[in-house]
Amino acid sequence: MSWSASTPARPKGKTGLALLLFAIAAALLAYTTEGLGKKGKIPTGLPVYGVLMVAGFLIAWLVVRKTARRADPVLLPVAALLAGLGFAMIARIQSPEPQLASIAQSQFTWIMIGLLAFVLTLLVIRDDRQLDALTYTIGLAGIVMLLLPVVPGVGATINGAPLWVHAGPLSFQPAEFGKVLIVIFLASYLSAKRELLASGVGRFGLPRVKDLGPVILAWGTSLVVLFLEKDIGASLLFFGVFVVMLWLATGRPGYLLLGLVLFVIGAVVGYILFSHVQDRVAYWLHALEPAHVQAQGYGQLAQGWFAMASGGLVGTGLGQGSPTLIPLSWNDFIFAAFGEELGFIGCATLLLMYLVIIGRGLRVAVERTDDFGKLLATGLTTMVALQTFVIVGGVTRLIPLTGITLPFVSYGGSSLVANFVILALLVRVSAGPWTRETRDPEKPRKQREPLWISKKDQAAAAAATQETA
Amino acid sequence: MNARLRRLGIGLLVLFTLLFGQIAYVQVFAADSISQNPANATRQYIAEYRIQRGAILAADGTAIAVSERTKGSSIFKYQRLYPQGDLFGSITGYYSRVYGTSELEHSMSPYLSGSDGSLVGATLTDLVLGRPRKGGNVVTTLQPSLQRLAQTALGNQQGAVVAIDPTNGDILAMYSNPSYDPSPLSDPRSAIQTKAWNKLTNDPSQPLLPRANAELFPPGSTFKIITAAAALSAGYSQQSIWPSPHSLQLPGSTATIQNFGGEYCAGGASHVTLLEAFTESCNVIFGEVGLKVGADRLSAQAQAFGFCSIEPPTQVSCPQNPIPFSDPPFGLTSEAGRFPVSSYFATRQPALAISAIGQDNDLANPLQMALVSGAVANNGLLMQPRLVSEIRDSTGRVVQRFPTKAHGQAVTPQVASSLTEMMRNVVANGTGTYAQIPGIPVAGKTGTAQHGTSANPHAWFTGFASANGRNIAVAVIVLDGGNLGSEATGGHVAAPIAQQIIKAWLEGGA
């Protein structure tokens, strides 16, 4: 694959449709298989779910075709496959227990609502530059969303973390949407201020404090999220995306280093101050030790491992395993449930699907010629990538577990809808304004990188230029 | 910015490579060791219960343990059932998620679960064809009709019955009363298992205890078979003459041995033959015989009949059973009888006399005594007990046979023949008349074994007979005198039970 920038040569729209239909067929096959494996018969919901799923995603595809003709054709099918497989697994985990009695219907409803959000996002935001114009409004809205749960009266604590907001009969996790808004804000802000932030003033080349202000505010917000909402996962994710976008915009590796230092400080301080951070680390390190393995926290990680180990290379088959033994198997630990029933091959396939989204997302960023589009695509992609890494790494005990959802797959309305909004934004950016610069697509684009470009970057750019030439 | 985007792409790819590495580690490379973690018990059981465990069958094909699809919703696909209820509890043992496994369910588990090498051929085919793995069936030598009869005959008395075919060591019946039904202990619902377990373990009659083969009791006068065998082997004949005092003054001691009930032997004659003393089970004479024959011969004779040598008072447990009971073809955790080594008697002559009549440190169980009778019946050749004859795979093909095996010559054929005459005389004219069967000469020996100071004696009978081409050796114990209590003798309580078993088996062959 060439990473050089050129007007994207997209596959025909029909390719996207074929991929989409294939994805839906695979998801419905998984749903049928789990029913056969679990109860020995084809699930009764198949016709209804099948028709609704085909209709829902077809409408979404039509809207993409109508409003974003040049959009990337792969993103929607991959998301459809992930959401469909997640639904199949949640239907498989559904049991008569009160908490789990209707999770499949609920998850399906949220997929449909997510598609609605996807369609509305595409219809309302016809050009991503609309967002670029509302930098501070969006930033403020994002911070409000992040902080809403700790506001007395609206916030609610579920499962020990104050992440929820009640609005009438509904409760949702505003942080899921806050993250998206903050990424848009950062893309907008950094694209406007990248030169100021990158050039620096004074002896040490530091940016002026007033230019750094909003950035520090964003970082502070992530700390607040960590300390007040005890949401380590969201905080980590947020901080990671922020550092990546800052580095990307400025080209200064110092920001990465600074981010790393701040992360380490945050981690150490968090570990010293908060027992729940200490607990997470202890669970991670000692999950399988005989003294702990039966205890809550440790036991969840151990059960996740046991499930994945029992799946082995090819898995037990959908509906044939016992993923219900894993605590939160429908939510944070759904990856372990896939590990049991689809094995290493299934898990690797899921990870590859995320890699496809990441690859397409970064490709969109490369293709875009404007800073805002690049930064927005990168920020959204990085968020999906880091979220996947943090939860899969947590479930597999690569890193300490922090409770966040597996994008598109885990049970949960807020996360699902937010991810469909992210998808819509990526699709929109991929369709993005190619007409901003008029140029000959055949001719290699002239380097318009600023002066601070490093030698290495220059060499890479030269290589890329040669490649296209 | 595009160069940095590429670096970002590489960075994210590195992170995902770590994830790929980790899932490969958990799911492929370390999967087995992770799965074997003791905390993974539920999943291990689910895997175990996913395959249909083989059945345990009686000699005639009657199912005594089977696995069937679990009824209702359960994470466990199969459940273990025991169609014969409590009849074979102490032989099959239990198969419990909560309390583990025991007896044949334990020792035959590699076959029953299909993991044994002899069943792998079928397993591989099943794997290729995607068929669920099935365990092998364990075929035992048990005769359900005799087992049922043993249960009925013991009735509400605590005790045990063992019946073997003396020519090959096959266990025809082995029943301990009271028994238990293992089915609730393998119920899919662990609460039911717990309830059943608590009930069984709190029962003072100890239904989980396999009395026939795992508990030990003083053998009492049934041990005189061994003392007589030692005497005959030492050159004394049935007609050898022994002085018959009212009681025997033990050498170097003030203690005496008395006959049963303090009576004179053979109506008060001053001398009696070995045959008369055996027929009436005279303790005084057999005390003398023990002292005459000597510790070396008596100890060696007990060992030749399969008893385990112990060195009291320091070592009273058996370091290793002479017959490897725990392994196939027997496969049950069992205890051999116990008799002291000869050196023990060097400074303890009184103990030698008492040991010769089956007291002091002598211990045995019905399995041991059935083996003793069996060896006498089989011309002196002691056969190892065999409970499992073969393993069949799920299609019925025999994948493993367990051949019969001789343990060794306990006595010479001449001595065996002489012992047979003496034992027949016991049933014909002596203490064992309740074991008589019209038309069939039954050989036997009774025992009324004192134990403790206040408890009623255990009633024993062991014997054998052949007819209609069938052979059987039996040992019966009724604990604490059974329904007769302090009035009980082996002849009154145990012999009639043995008689029923012998009669049923020999006449069933006609």
Contacts between the chains, C-beta under 8 A, distances in Angstrom:
chain1	res1	chain2	res2	distance
A	3	B	2	6.5
A	3	B	5	7.3
A	3	B	6	5.3
A	3	B	9	7.8
A	4	B	2	7.4
A	5	B	2	6.1
A	244	B	8	6.4
A	247	B	4	7.0
A	248	B	1	6.4
A	248	B	4	5.3
A	248	B	5	7.1
A	248	B	8	6.7
A	249	B	1	7.8
A	251	B	1	7.3
A	251	B	4	6.2
A	288	B	34	7.5
A	288	B	37	6.0
A	288	B	39	7.4
A	290	B	38	7.1
A	290	B	39	7.3
A	293	B	37	7.0
A	293	B	39	3.9
A	294	B	39	6.1
A	299	B	39	7.6
A	302	B	37	7.2
A	302	B	39	5.9
A	302	B	40	7.7
A	305	B	26	5.8
A	305	B	34	5.4
A	306	B	34	6.5
A	306	B	35	6.7
A	306	B	37	7.0
A	306	B	39	7.7
A	306	B	40	4.5
A	306	B	43	5.3
A	307	B	43	7.5
A	308	B	23	6.9
A	308	B	26	4.9
A	308	B	27	5.1
A	308	B	31	7.9
A	309	B	26	5.9
A	309	B	27	6.3
A	309	B	30	7.1
A	309	B	31	4.2
A	309	B	32	7.7
A	309	B	34	3.9
A	309	B	35	4.8
A	309	B	40	8.0
A	310	B	31	7.7
A	310	B	35	5.9
A	310	B	43	5.5
A	310	B	47	7.0
A	311	B	27	5.9
A	312	B	27	5.9
A	312	B	28	6.9
A	312	B	31	5.3
A	313	B	27	6.8
A	313	B	28	5.7
A	322	B	42	7.7
A	322	B	43	6.4
A	322	B	46	5.3
A	322	B	75	5.6
A	324	B	75	7.7
A	325	B	42	6.0
A	325	B	43	6.5
A	325	B	75	7.9
A	339	B	23	6.9
A	339	B	26	7.6
A	339	B	27	6.1
A	343	B	27	6.4
A	344	B	23	5.9
A	344	B	24	6.3
A	344	B	27	4.1
A	344	B	28	5.5
A	347	B	23	4.7
A	347	B	27	6.8
A	348	B	20	6.3
A	348	B	23	6.7
A	351	B	16	5.9
A	351	B	19	5.8
A	351	B	20	6.4
A	351	B	23	7.6
A	354	B	16	7.4
A	355	B	13	7.4
A	355	B	16	5.8
A	358	B	9	7.5
A	358	B	12	5.6
A	358	B	16	7.9
A	359	B	9	7.3
A	362	B	5	5.7
A	362	B	8	6.8
A	362	B	9	4.9
A	362	B	12	7.9
A	365	B	5	5.4
A	366	B	2	5.3
A	366	B	5	5.4
A	366	B	6	7.9
A	371	B	1	7.2
A	374	B	1	5.7
A	374	B	5	7.3
A	378	B	5	6.5
A	378	B	8	6.7
A	382	B	8	7.1
A	382	B	12	7.4
A	385	B	12	4.8
A	385	B	15	7.3
A	385	B	16	7.8
A	386	B	15	8.0
A	389	B	12	7.8
A	389	B	15	4.8
A	389	B	16	6.9
A	389	B	19	6.6
A	392	B	19	5.2
A	393	B	15	8.0
A	393	B	18	7.2
A	393	B	19	6.2
A	393	B	22	7.1
A	396	B	19	6.9
A	396	B	22	4.5
A	396	B	23	5.9
A	396	B	26	5.8
A	397	B	22	7.4
A	397	B	26	7.7
A	398	B	18	6.0
A	398	B	19	6.6
A	398	B	22	4.4
A	449	B	1	7.2
A	456	B	3	7.5
A	457	B	3	4.3
A	457	B	4	7.3
A	460	B	3	4.0
A	460	B	6	7.0
A	461	B	2	7.2
A	461	B	3	5.9
A	464	B	2	6.9
A	464	B	3	7.6
